[in-house]
Amino acid sequence: MFAICIEASHSKGMGHLFRMLNFTTYLDKQNEKFVFFINDDSKTKQILKNYNINYEIVDLLENQSNWENDLINKYNIKYWINDRLDTTKKHSLNIKENHVKLITFDDLGAGAKNSDINVCGLFFNNSNLQGKKILKGENYLILNSEIDAYKKERTGIKNILVTLGGSDTYGVTVKILKILKKYNIKATIHTGPSFKHLDELNLELTSDYKMINFIPSLIKEFSKYDLSITGGGVTPFEANASGLPCLIVANEIFEIPNAEFLDDIGTSKFIGYYNDLKEDVFDNLDKIDINSMSKNGMKKLNTNAMSEIYKEIKKL
């Protein structure tokens, strides 16, 4: 039995949840059982209910009761996966004292040192990673396997999608819409399940901008567009792998290396941190080599990470 321990919310974003939904889809195909341990977030609970996935609410900040031990015994956990970015030493020791294998994703906390595997698909230049075994780089970045059904080469820019994450904590969607209006660029605006800036967005919307809310398959939606404006998390990697180039806005400081990496390999363009955007790119969209970026994305990124990570876990 796998424990999938995540934290997702408006402030933390929803990327951890969606990444683990992708991974557990793979686990399900391998006939592996799993349960989610989550923080008390209404959107997360609703999404897991929609997928008919078993979960329990836990206080992830509580560090006295050893709640990990109780859950390990209740579900007979053999593998514990953390997708929470920053775990504590005590939390990791509570798990390890039960002889459970500990796998963590992109973990920079003190608990990472005690992990059997630290999967760091989004850390390209960080040399301070800890763990008994570190799986580093884009080959270990979990991307939705649905991408393979929707790969398509783009040759020009006709349709543009704006999608800035499940929560868009800082309301960057509104800022991008204002820029698009300034340069008379039409687009479709997608908002995620924890988006809380709807009133501001509605004040800026005109008939030139179609708005869509959280949809069942963002990957399928990608296939309708030639360029996307995204944050710097997993979304641009998934878009690029499907042949959809991106203009990337870093919503958080830690997203900057991701954006720079994709810019360097020629699959996207990094247009800056959200409060200091390079607007000139919007005045020169016709100069972007969409076809080259599209082909680079499909060539340089793939969906093989889930099987590789699963193989490493089963070796433990």
C-alpha positions in Angstrom: 0.0 0.0 0.0 1.2 3.5 -0.9 0.6 6.5 1.2 0.4 9.7 -0.9 0.9 12.7 1.5 0.3 16.1 -0.2 -0.4 19.7 0.6 -2.5 21.7 -1.8 -4.5 25.0 -1.4 -4.9 28.5 -2.9 -1.7 29.6 -1.3 0.3 26.4 -1.9 -1.0 25.8 -5.3 -2.6 22.7 -6.7 0.4 21.2 -8.6 1.2 18.7 -5.9 -2.3 17.2 -6.2 -2.3 17.0 -10.0 1.2 15.5 -10.1 0.2 12.8 -7.6 -3.1 12.2 -9.5 -1.0 11.4 -12.6 1.3 9.1 -10.6 -1.5 7.2 -8.9 -3.1 6.7 -12.3 0.1 4.8 -13.2 0.0 3.0 -9.8 -3.5 1.9 -10.5 -2.4 0.3 -13.8 0.2 -1.6 -11.8 -2.5 -2.9 -9.5 -1.0 -1.0 -6.6 -3.2 0.2 -3.7 -2.9 3.8 -2.4 -4.5 6.3 0.0 -4.1 10.1 0.1 -3.3 12.0 3.3 -4.1 15.6 2.7 -4.6 19.0 4.4 -8.2 20.2 5.0 -8.8 22.0 1.7 -12.3 21.9 0.1 -11.1 21.9 -3.5 -8.7 19.1 -2.9 -11.4 17.0 -1.2 -13.8 17.6 -4.0 -11.4 16.6 -6.7 -10.4 13.4 -4.9 -14.1 12.6 -4.4 -14.7 13.1 -8.2 -11.9 10.6 -8.9 -13.4 8.2 -6.3 -10.0 8.2 -4.4 -9.8 7.3 -0.7 -8.3 10.0 1.5 -7.9 11.1 5.1 -7.5 14.7 6.5 -4.4 15.2 8.6 -2.9 18.2 10.4 0.4 18.3 8.5 1.8 20.9 11.0 1.2 18.7 14.1 4.4 17.2 15.3 3.7 15.7 18.7 1.2 12.9 18.3 3.1 10.8 15.7 -0.1 10.6 13.5 2.1 9.0 10.9 2.5 5.8 13.0 -1.3 5.5 13.4 -2.0 5.8 9.7 0.9 3.4 8.7 -0.6 0.8 11.0 -4.2 1.4 9.9 -3.5 1.0 6.2 -0.4 -1.3 6.4 1.7 1.2 4.5 4.8 -0.1 2.8 5.8 3.1 0.8 5.2 6.7 1.9 5.3 9.4 -0.7 5.6 13.1 0.3 4.8 15.8 -2.2 5.0 18.8 0.1 8.3 20.5 -0.8 9.5 21.0 2.8 9.3 18.2 5.3 10.7 18.0 8.8 13.3 15.6 10.3 10.8 14.4 12.9 8.2 13.6 10.3 10.6 11.6 8.3 11.9 9.7 11.4 8.3 8.9 12.4 7.9 7.2 9.1 11.3 5.4 9.0 10.9 4.0 12.5 8.1 1.9 11.1 10.4 0.4 8.4 8.5 2.1 5.7 10.2 3.2 2.5 10.2 7.0 2.2 10.0 8.7 -1.2 9.8 12.5 -1.5 9.4 14.9 -4.4 11.4 18.1 -4.8 12.0 18.2 -1.0 14.4 20.8 0.3 13.4 20.3 4.0 15.4 18.6 6.7 13.3 15.5 6.3 14.7 14.9 2.8 18.0 13.6 4.3 16.2 10.5 5.6 14.4 9.7 2.4 15.2 6.6 0.5 14.6 8.4 -2.8 14.3 12.2 -3.4 12.7 12.7 -6.8 13.9 16.2 -8.1 12.5 16.6 -11.5 12.3 20.4 -11.2 15.8 21.1 -9.8 18.3 21.5 -12.6 21.1 23.5 -10.9 20.6 22.8 -7.2 23.5 20.9 -5.7 22.2 20.9 -2.1 19.7 18.1 -2.6 19.5 15.4 0.1 18.4 11.8 0.2 19.9 8.3 0.0 19.2 8.3 -3.7 18.5 11.4 -5.8 16.7 11.2 -9.1 17.4 14.5 -10.7 16.4 16.3 -13.9 13.7 16.4 -16.5 13.8 12.6 -17.1 12.2 12.2 -13.6 9.6 14.9 -14.1 6.1 13.4 -13.9 4.1 14.5 -17.0 0.6 13.4 -17.8 0.6 10.3 -20.0 -2.4 11.7 -21.9 0.1 14.0 -23.7 1.0 11.1 -26.0 -2.5 11.1 -27.5 -2.4 14.9 -28.2 1.0 15.6 -29.6 0.8 18.0 -32.5 3.3 20.2 -34.4 2.5 23.9 -34.4 3.4 26.1 -37.4 2.0 29.5 -36.5 0.1 31.5 -33.9 -3.7 31.6 -34.4 -5.1 30.6 -31.0 -3.6 31.5 -27.6 -4.4 30.1 -24.2 -3.7 31.7 -20.8 -3.5 29.2 -17.9 -1.6 30.3 -14.8 -2.2 27.4 -12.4 -4.8 25.8 -10.3 -4.8 28.7 -7.8 -2.9 31.6 -9.4 -2.1 32.9 -5.9 -1.2 36.5 -7.0 -3.8 37.0 -9.7 -1.3 37.1 -12.5 -4.1 36.1 -14.9 -5.6 39.6 -14.5 -2.3 41.2 -15.2 -1.7 39.2 -18.3 -5.2 40.0 -19.6 -4.5 43.7 -19.2 -1.3 43.3 -21.3 -3.1 41.3 -24.0 -5.8 44.0 -24.2 -3.0 46.7 -24.5 -1.5 44.9 -27.5 -4.9 43.9 -29.0 -4.2 40.2 -28.7 -7.1 37.8 -28.4 -6.9 34.7 -26.2 -8.9 32.2 -24.2 -8.5 32.5 -20.4 -8.5 29.4 -18.3 -8.9 29.5 -14.5 -8.2 26.7 -12.1 -10.2 25.2 -9.2 -8.8 27.5 -6.5 -8.8 30.7 -8.5 -10.0 33.6 -6.2 -9.6 36.7 -8.4 -12.8 36.2 -10.5 -14.3 39.7 -9.7 -11.1 41.4 -10.8 -10.9 39.3 -14.0 -14.6 39.9 -14.9 -13.9 43.7 -14.8 -11.3 43.3 -17.5 -13.0 40.7 -19.7 -14.4 41.8 -23.1 -15.9 39.9 -26.0 -12.4 39.3 -27.4 -11.7 36.9 -24.5 -13.4 33.6 -24.0 -13.2 32.3 -20.4 -13.2 28.6 -19.4 -13.0 27.3 -15.8 -11.4 24.2 -14.4 -11.8 21.5 -17.1 -11.4 17.7 -17.0 -8.4 17.6 -19.3 -6.1 20.5 -19.7 -3.9 18.3 -22.0 -6.8 17.8 -24.4 -7.5 21.6 -24.2 -3.9 22.3 -25.2 -4.5 20.6 -28.6 -6.7 23.6 -29.6 -4.0 26.2 -29.3 -0.7 27.3 -30.8 0.8 29.2 -27.9 0.1 29.2 -24.1 0.9 31.7 -21.4 1.7 29.8 -18.2 3.3 29.8 -14.9 6.7 28.1 -14.2 5.5 24.9 -12.6 4.8 21.6 -14.4 2.3 23.1 -16.9 4.8 24.4 -19.4 6.6 21.1 -19.4 3.4 19.3 -20.2 2.4 21.8 -22.8 5.9 21.7 -24.5 5.9 17.9 -24.5 2.6 18.0 -26.4 4.1 20.4 -29.0 2.6 23.6 -27.5 5.2 26.4 -26.9 4.7 28.7 -23.9 5.5 32.2 -22.7 6.4 31.5 -19.1 5.7 33.8 -16.1 7.4 32.8 -12.9 4.8 33.1 -10.2 7.3 32.2 -7.5 11.1 32.7 -7.3 11.7 28.9 -7.3 10.0 28.7 -10.7 12.6 30.9 -12.4 15.1 28.1 -13.0 12.3 26.0 -14.6 11.5 28.8 -17.0 15.1 29.4 -17.8 15.7 25.7 -18.5 12.8 25.6 -21.0 14.0 28.8 -22.6 17.5 27.3 -22.9 16.4 24.1 -24.6 14.3 26.2 -27.1 10.8 25.0 -26.2 9.4 28.2 -24.5 10.3 31.8 -23.8 10.7 33.1 -20.2 9.1 36.5 -19.9 10.1 37.3 -16.3 9.0 37.2 -12.7 5.3 38.1 -12.4 5.9 41.6 -11.0 8.6 42.5 -13.6 7.4 41.1 -17.0 9.0 41.8 -20.3 6.1 43.2 -22.3 8.1 43.6 -25.5 7.5 40.0 -26.5 3.7 40.7 -26.9 4.6 43.4 -29.4 6.6 40.9 -31.4 4.7 37.7 -31.4 5.2 37.3 -35.1 8.9 36.9 -34.5 8.6 33.8 -32.3 9.7 30.7 -34.1 6.7 28.6 -33.1 7.5 25.7 -35.3 11.0 25.2 -34.0 9.8 25.5 -30.4 7.0 23.0 -31.0 9.3 20.4 -32.5 11.9 20.9 -29.8 9.3 20.3 -27.1 8.1 17.0 -28.5 11.7 15.9 -29.1 13.3 16.8 -25.8 10.5 16.1 -23.3 8.5 12.9 -22.7 6.2 11.0 -20.4 8.5 8.2 -19.3 9.2 9.4 -15.8 6.4 7.6 -14.0 7.6 4.1 -15.1 11.3 5.0 -14.2 10.3 6.3 -10.8 8.1 3.3 -10.1 11.0 0.9 -11.1 13.3 2.7 -8.6 10.8 2.5 -5.8 10.2 -1.2 -6.3 14.0 -1.8 -6.1 14.0 -0.5 -2.4 
